[in-house]
């Protein structure tokens, strides 16, 4: 169970590091995409989003601050959902991608952290043993 949680969390961390990295550079595709979503085509805005993504991901990666990181990543993903909704992007591929990633982050954290499982028991304590 813990291994699956670490794999799931690792996928989220890898994606978010990639996302933050291309925003910190920032690549032209990032600036174009930001403009297509209705935000200013600004390298500074892209870098700021990259910093927020990087900090949230770093907090999620460390066990002591993982819950705070998951909350911040969920908020960040909520912003992506709202942005895609606002411009009318496709539901399952664009709009809900942030929801998928947030669910993967929380599922990974649930499987790797017994404190989270204690807060949100999905099964009886005897079934976990």
Buried (B, 14 or more C-beta within 10 A) or exposed (E): EEEEBBEBBEBBBEBBBEBBBBBBEBBEEBBEBBEEBEBEBEBEBBBEBBEBBBBBBBBBBEEEEBBEBBBBBBEBBEEBBEBBEEEEBEEEEBBBBBBEBBBBBBBBBBBBBEEBBEEEEEEEEEEEE
